[in-house]
Each structure stands twice: as C-alpha cells, then as structure tokens.
Amino acid sequence: MKARLVIIGIDDILRIFQDYAGMTESIPADSKCETLLFNKALMKMALKVSSETWSGPQPPESISFELKRVWGVS
C-alpha cells in the first residue's frame, strides 16, 4: 500500500470530533483547541480543548473511529 501525506488543520480536526460526538453533546460549539498531541507508538492523537461553557476541569473523553473510505478533494 502506498503512503500518502494528509494535511488537516487543528480546528478542522476539532470540528470532525464535534460532529462525530454530536449525539452526546460532549464537545460544545464554542470549543477552542489549545494543543494537538500525537503518540506515534500508540498511533493515538489527543486534543486539549477549552470552552467557556465548562465549569472547572473536564474528564478525558475517548473518541474512536476507523476511516473506511477517503475522497480526494482539490
């Protein structure tokens, strides 16, 4: 399989997670990304997110999904 570089903005990643987790409303619409972390050994990504609607620290939330189909855009 041929490898391909994919470039996506941190705010776009947050919007994807908001859409994916939308049924639980766990990520408010006013959320802002502070940091993107990536663990290459575990192949996991983490976003540090803040929101004015949260009162105090929030517990970590895990969002898992598998990409099955990809469309190219120009």
DSSP file (Angstrom, degrees, kcal/mol; ACC not computed):
  #  RESIDUE AA STRUCTURE BP1 BP2  ACC     N-H-->O    O-->H-N    N-H-->O    O-->H-N    TCO  KAPPA ALPHA  PHI   PSI    X-CA   Y-CA   Z-CA
    1    1 A M              0   0    0      0, 0.0     2,-0.3     0, 0.0     0, 0.0   0.000 360.0 360.0 360.0 136.2    0.0    0.0    0.0
    2    2 A K        -     0   0    0      1,-0.0     2,-0.2     2,-0.0     0, 0.0  -0.652 360.0-131.1 -84.1 133.3    1.3    3.4   -0.9
    3    3 A A        -     0   0    0     -2,-0.3     2,-0.4     2,-0.0    -1,-0.0  -0.573  22.4-167.3 -83.8 147.9    1.6    6.0    1.9
    4    4 A R        -     0   0    0     -2,-0.2     2,-0.4     2,-0.0    -2,-0.0  -1.000  21.0-123.2-138.4 136.8    0.2    9.5    1.4
    5    5 A L        -     0   0    0     -2,-0.4     2,-0.5     2,-0.0    -2,-0.0  -0.625  25.6-163.5 -77.4 131.2    0.7   12.6    3.5
    6    6 A V        -     0   0    0     -2,-0.4     2,-0.5     2,-0.0    -2,-0.0  -0.977   1.6-164.2-119.2 127.1   -2.5   14.2    4.7
    7    7 A I        +     0   0    0     -2,-0.5     2,-0.3     2,-0.0    -2,-0.0  -0.950  17.6 161.3-114.9 123.9   -2.6   17.7    6.0
    8    8 A I        -     0   0    0     -2,-0.5     2,-0.1     3,-0.0    -2,-0.0  -0.999  36.9-112.8-142.0 140.3   -5.6   18.9    8.1
    9    9 A G     >  -     0   0    0     -2,-0.3     4,-1.9     1,-0.1     5,-0.1  -0.337  22.9-120.9 -73.0 153.7   -5.9   21.9   10.4
   10   10 A I  H  > S+     0   0    0      1,-0.2     4,-2.0     2,-0.2     5,-0.1   0.858 114.5  52.8 -63.3 -36.4   -6.3   21.5   14.1
   11   11 A D  H  > S+     0   0    0      1,-0.2     4,-2.0     2,-0.2    -1,-0.2   0.848 107.3  52.5 -68.4 -32.6   -9.6   23.4   14.0
   12   12 A D  H  > S+     0   0    0      2,-0.2     4,-2.1     1,-0.2    -2,-0.2   0.873 106.9  52.4 -68.4 -36.9  -10.9   21.0   11.3
   13   13 A I  H  X S+     0   0    0     -4,-1.9     4,-2.4     2,-0.2    -2,-0.2   0.920 108.8  50.4 -63.4 -42.9  -10.0   18.1   13.5
   14   14 A L  H  X S+     0   0    0     -4,-2.0     4,-2.8     1,-0.2    -2,-0.2   0.912 109.2  51.3 -60.7 -42.7  -12.0   19.6   16.4
   15   15 A R  H  X S+     0   0    0     -4,-2.0     4,-2.4     2,-0.2    -1,-0.2   0.880 108.9  51.2 -63.5 -37.1  -15.0   20.1   14.0
   16   16 A I  H  X S+     0   0    0     -4,-2.1     4,-2.7     2,-0.2    -1,-0.2   0.936 112.4  46.1 -63.3 -45.9  -14.7   16.4   12.9
   17   17 A F  H  X S+     0   0    0     -4,-2.4     4,-2.7     2,-0.2    -2,-0.2   0.894 111.4  51.9 -64.3 -39.6  -14.7   15.3   16.6
   18   18 A Q  H  < S+     0   0    0     -4,-2.8    -1,-0.2     2,-0.2    -2,-0.2   0.917 112.8  45.6 -61.9 -42.6  -17.6   17.6   17.4
   19   19 A D  H >< S+     0   0    0     -4,-2.4     3,-0.9     1,-0.2     4,-0.2   0.920 114.9  47.0 -65.5 -43.6  -19.6   16.2   14.5
   20   20 A Y  H 3< S+     0   0    0     -4,-2.7     3,-0.4     1,-0.2    -2,-0.2   0.873 119.8  38.4 -67.5 -37.7  -18.7   12.6   15.5
   21   21 A A  T >X>S+     0   0    0     -4,-2.7     3,-1.5     1,-0.2     4,-0.8   0.263  85.0 112.8 -94.5  11.3  -19.5   13.1   19.2
   22   22 A G  T <45 +     0   0    0     -3,-0.9     3,-0.3     1,-0.3    -1,-0.2   0.753  64.8  63.9 -58.6 -29.4  -22.6   15.3   18.4
   23   23 A M  T 345S+     0   0    0     -3,-0.4    -1,-0.3     1,-0.2    -2,-0.1   0.807 108.9  40.5 -68.3 -26.8  -25.1   12.9   19.7
   24   24 A T  T <45S-     0   0    0     -3,-1.5    -1,-0.2     3,-0.0    -2,-0.2   0.593  96.0-141.7 -94.4 -11.7  -23.7   13.2   23.2
   25   25 A E  T  <5 +     0   0    0     -4,-0.8    -3,-0.2    -3,-0.3    -2,-0.1   0.831  54.4 140.3  53.6  35.6  -23.1   17.0   23.0
   26   26 A S      < +     0   0    0     -5,-0.8    -1,-0.1     1,-0.2    -4,-0.1   0.668  59.1  55.9 -83.3 -17.2  -19.9   16.5   25.0
   27   27 A I  S    S-     0   0    0     -6,-0.2    -1,-0.2    -9,-0.2    -2,-0.1  -0.926  87.6-138.5-117.1 105.5  -17.9   19.0   23.0
   28   28 A P    >   -     0   0    0      0, 0.0     3,-1.5     0, 0.0    -2,-0.1  -0.147  18.0-116.5 -62.8 157.5  -19.6   22.4   23.0
   29   29 A A  T 3  S+     0   0    0      1,-0.3   -11,-0.0    -4,-0.1    -4,-0.0   0.763 112.9  58.6 -65.4 -26.7  -19.8   24.5   19.8
   30   30 A D  T 3  S+     0   0    0      2,-0.1    22,-0.3     0, 0.0    -1,-0.3   0.303  79.2 133.2 -88.2  11.9  -17.7   27.3   21.4
   31   31 A S    <   -     0   0    0     -3,-1.5     2,-0.4    20,-0.1    20,-0.2  -0.283  38.2-161.8 -64.2 145.1  -14.7   24.9   22.0
   32   32 A K  E     -A   50   0A   0     18,-2.6    18,-2.5   -18,-0.0     2,-0.3  -0.990  17.9-123.4-128.5 137.5  -11.3   26.0   21.0
   33   33 A C  E     +A   49   0A   0     -2,-0.4    16,-0.2    16,-0.2     3,-0.1  -0.641  27.5 174.0 -79.2 133.7   -8.2   23.8   20.5
   34   34 A E  E     +     0   0A   0     14,-3.5     2,-0.3     1,-0.4    15,-0.2   0.762  65.9   6.0-103.0 -41.0   -5.2   24.7   22.6
   35   35 A T  E     -A   48   0A   0     13,-1.2    13,-2.8   -25,-0.1     2,-0.5  -0.998  53.6-149.1-148.3 144.8   -2.8   21.8   21.8
   36   36 A L  E     -A   47   0A   0     -2,-0.3     2,-0.4    11,-0.2    11,-0.2  -0.981  21.6-173.5-113.3 125.8   -2.6   18.8   19.5
   37   37 A L  E     -A   46   0A   0      9,-3.4     9,-3.1    -2,-0.5     2,-0.4  -0.921   4.6-168.7-118.9 145.2   -0.6   15.8   20.8
   38   38 A F  E     -A   45   0A   0     -2,-0.4     2,-0.8     7,-0.2     7,-0.2  -0.984  12.2-158.7-138.4 126.3    0.3   12.6   19.0
   39   39 A N  E  >> -A   44   0A   0      5,-3.2     5,-1.7    -2,-0.4     4,-1.4  -0.885   8.2-171.0-101.7 103.3    1.7    9.4   20.4
   40   40 A K  T  45S+     0   0    0     -2,-0.8    -1,-0.2     1,-0.2     5,-0.0   0.851  82.6  55.8 -66.2 -35.4    3.4    7.7   17.4
   41   41 A A  T  45S+     0   0    0      1,-0.2    -1,-0.2    -3,-0.1    -2,-0.0   0.899 119.4  31.3 -64.2 -40.7    4.0    4.4   19.3
   42   42 A L  T  45S-     0   0    0      2,-0.1    -1,-0.2    -3,-0.1    -2,-0.2   0.546 102.8-130.5 -92.1  -9.1    0.3    4.0   20.2
   43   43 A M  T  <5 +     0   0    0     -4,-1.4     2,-0.4     1,-0.2    -3,-0.2   0.921  61.7 137.0  55.8  46.4   -0.9    5.8   17.0
   44   44 A K  E   < -A   39   0A   0     -5,-1.7    -5,-3.2     2,-0.0     2,-0.3  -0.947  41.4-154.9-125.9 147.0   -3.2    8.0   19.0
   45   45 A M  E     -A   38   0A   0     -2,-0.4     2,-0.4    -7,-0.2    -7,-0.2  -0.896   7.9-166.1-118.2 147.0   -4.0   11.7   18.8
   46   46 A A  E     -A   37   0A   0     -9,-3.1    -9,-3.4    -2,-0.3     2,-0.4  -0.996   6.1-157.5-135.1 141.2   -5.2   14.0   21.6
   47   47 A L  E     -A   36   0A   0     -2,-0.4     2,-0.7   -11,-0.2   -11,-0.2  -0.960  11.9-145.4-113.8 133.3   -6.6   17.5   21.5
   48   48 A K  E     -A   35   0A   0    -13,-2.8   -14,-3.5    -2,-0.4   -13,-1.2  -0.901  31.4-174.2 -95.2 117.1   -6.5   19.8   24.5
   49   49 A V  E     -A   33   0A   0     -2,-0.7     2,-0.3   -16,-0.2   -16,-0.2  -0.887  14.2-166.0-120.2 141.0   -9.8   21.7   24.3
   50   50 A S  E     -A   32   0A   0    -18,-2.5   -18,-2.6    -2,-0.4     2,-0.3  -0.915   6.0-178.1-123.3 154.7  -11.2   24.6   26.3
   51   51 A S    >   -     0   0    0     -2,-0.3     3,-0.8   -20,-0.2   -20,-0.1  -0.988  31.3-138.5-151.1 140.8  -14.7   26.0   26.4
   52   52 A E  T 3  S+     0   0    0     -2,-0.3    -1,-0.1   -22,-0.3   -21,-0.0   0.743 103.2  62.7 -68.6 -23.4  -16.4   28.9   28.2
   53   53 A T  T 3  S+     0   0    0      2,-0.1     2,-0.3    -3,-0.0    -1,-0.2   0.648  85.5  89.1 -80.5 -14.5  -19.4   26.8   28.9
   54   54 A W    <   -     0   0    0     -3,-0.8     2,-0.7   -26,-0.0    -3,-0.1  -0.645  66.5-150.2 -83.0 139.2  -17.5   24.3   31.1
   55   55 A S        -     0   0    0     -2,-0.3    -3,-0.1     2,-0.1    -2,-0.1  -0.919  64.3 -24.1-109.2 108.0  -17.1   25.0   34.8
   56   56 A G  S    S-     0   0    0     -2,-0.7     2,-0.0     2,-0.0     0, 0.0  -0.185 107.1 -24.2  85.0 179.3  -13.9   23.5   36.0
   57   57 A P        -     0   0    0      0, 0.0    -2,-0.1     0, 0.0     0, 0.0  -0.312  61.0-144.3 -65.2 145.2  -11.7   20.7   34.6
   58   58 A Q        -     0   0    0     -4,-0.1     3,-0.1     1,-0.0    -2,-0.0  -0.834  19.6-108.5-109.9 148.7  -13.4   18.1   32.5
   59   59 A P        -     0   0    0      0, 0.0    -1,-0.0     0, 0.0     2,-0.0  -0.392  46.1 -91.5 -71.0 154.2  -12.6   14.3   32.4
   60   60 A P        -     0   0    0      0, 0.0     2,-0.4     0, 0.0     0, 0.0  -0.330  39.5-151.9 -62.9 147.6  -10.8   13.0   29.3
   61   61 A E        -     0   0    0     -3,-0.1     2,-0.5     2,-0.0    -3,-0.0  -0.983   2.1-146.3-124.4 135.4  -13.1   11.7   26.6
   62   62 A S        -     0   0    0     -2,-0.4     2,-0.5   -16,-0.0   -16,-0.0  -0.879  12.2-172.9-105.0 128.2  -12.1    9.0   24.1
   63   63 A I        -     0   0    0     -2,-0.5     2,-0.4     2,-0.0   -42,-0.0  -0.976   8.0-174.7-120.8 117.6  -13.4    9.1   20.6
   64   64 A S        +     0   0    0     -2,-0.5     2,-0.3     2,-0.0    -2,-0.0  -0.929  13.9 147.9-116.4 135.7  -12.6    6.1   18.4
   65   65 A F        -     0   0    0     -2,-0.4     2,-0.4     2,-0.0    -2,-0.0  -0.979  33.2-134.7-156.6 162.6  -13.3    5.6   14.8
   66   66 A E        -     0   0    0     -2,-0.3     2,-0.5     0, 0.0    -2,-0.0  -0.983  19.7-129.8-124.3 128.5  -11.9    3.9   11.7
   67   67 A L        +     0   0    0     -2,-0.4     3,-0.1     1,-0.2    -2,-0.0  -0.659  33.3 166.1 -76.7 122.6  -11.5    5.5    8.3
   68   68 A K        +     0   0    0     -2,-0.5     2,-0.4     1,-0.3    -1,-0.2   0.665  64.0  24.8-109.3 -25.0  -13.0    3.2    5.7
   69   69 A R        -     0   0    0      2,-0.0     2,-0.4     0, 0.0    -1,-0.3  -0.998  62.0-167.8-145.4 138.2  -13.3    5.4    2.7
   70   70 A V        -     0   0    0     -2,-0.4     2,-0.4    -3,-0.1    -3,-0.0  -0.987   5.2-158.8-129.6 135.4  -11.5    8.5    1.7
   71   71 A W        -     0   0    0     -2,-0.4     2,-0.3     2,-0.0    -2,-0.0  -0.940  17.9-130.9-113.2 135.7  -12.3   11.0   -1.1
   72   72 A G        -     0   0    0     -2,-0.4     2,-0.3     2,-0.0    -2,-0.0  -0.617  23.0-169.0 -82.5 142.8   -9.8   13.3   -2.6
   73   73 A V              0   0    0     -2,-0.3    -2,-0.0     1,-0.1     0, 0.0  -0.952 360.0 360.0-129.1 151.2  -10.6   17.0   -2.9
   74   74 A S              0   0    0     -2,-0.3    -1,-0.1     0, 0.0    -2,-0.0   0.421 360.0 360.0-111.2 360.0   -8.7   19.7   -4.8
